[in-house]
Amino acid sequence: MSDWSHQILAGDLRALARAATAVENRRPEAEVLLQELFPHTGKSKIIGITGSPGAGKSTLVDRFIHQLRGENKTVGVLTVDPTSPYTGGAILGDRIRMLSHHADEAVFIRSMATRGCLGGLAASTTDMAVLLDAAGKDVVLVETVGVGQDEVEIARLADATIVVLVPGMGDDVQAIKAGIMEIADVFVINKSDQPGAEQLEREIKAMQSLSTRKDGWVPPIVRTVASDGQGIADSLSAVRSFLERDSGKDRAVENWSMRLREMLRERLLERFTDLNFQAAAEEILARRSDPYTIVREWVERNAN
């Protein structure tokens, strides 16, 4: 095992920060590092926090950190932000949010840019979660970018997923009908001191009555006012109730199965570096070729 791996396992924050940068930039040495660290993973609980922009996800995460640190838990935080069109990095950064935790060595916060990745997560988020797990974090909080209905990718990473909704927003009913609602293990109605909280809770319960999950779990609904710290302990308690269920292993197997598919798809695209998608699209649009022939030729050409 390399010195770098030993440093991370020993709790060296500088080594962890260097590793996080290498992982996010997809450097070759990062994969070797993750291979060495992976046998030391499996202890962290990964909690996803997703929901529409303006739902108060960052404030909730900040309050979760306070609650978990009060329980003497170590915490890793991954906040996935939009990509800056100028730098390619995250538009929002660690220093802007959660400033009260910057001096706490038991808390590691990293902002990541989506870099064009759909589904609310950055492409390297899974690897980053593995890294924080190996580094000994008891809980890893993953806050998605906040793009709305497409944020279902978080369910493939998190052991438990919190979907955050806010009363009075015009897209409440649409969000409840969307796929994002199907991934919730816990519903949090944040800013519940505002008008419409009861109505929103009724709508969620109405949707729950129309279908049942395969595992039989009925996601609890917790009201919070994150800015005042209300409902934070109840939210984490609801998450723990879900995590304590016997179906955890089945979900973990299913999640890793889906992650492996994504990893294979990503590796295949990296391997096919000489493909000209733009030219191929023009050929298809002009009907000089068809997508099936083009894909078959690409596969045959890169088979060896």
C-alpha angles and dihedrals in degrees: 000000000000125000088245092060092047091051092052093047088050091055100256104165095197091054089048092050091050090049092050090054091048092049094049092048090048094234117178093239090058092067092052089049093050091049090055093046099044096084087061094056133089099081101089124087111223115210119189121207116196139160144115123315111275094028091118098250095149092050090050091050090050090052092046089055091052091049094047094046088051086059089050092248121148113232137205119193127197114187113188111208136181115274120256110239089216106045103018088231132110114297090215118046143199093260094057097054133046093009092163090072099049094102095045109102090197090065122070116187124187129178114207131192119231090222091200095314112144126217098058096280136095116244093246097047094105091052091047091052089051089051094052090045090055090046088063103254110161093207130022115199116200116194114193126221095260103239096143126230098018095063095099094114090083089073089065091058109032128079086211130013126210116201111203121207132176127211120241098029115129095232098055096106093041091050091051090055094047129091092257089075092057093063096055118118089173129019117213119194101201124194085029091164087075123091115272100040094117092047091050091050091051090051092051091049090048090055091047090054091058096060141017130216121244091241092051093239117144106204109235120232116229125188117216141175097199095184088063097035093247118153096006096119090045091052093053090045090055090050091051091050088057094046092051092061120109094240092075095100093050091051092048091053091049092047093051090047090057093043091053089054090053092046091051092048091050093048092050091053090049090052093051093063096147097059117122104208093175094055091044091051090053090051091052094046091051089049090236087126140002131239094244094057093045094051092046091051091049092052093046092047093051097037094106 
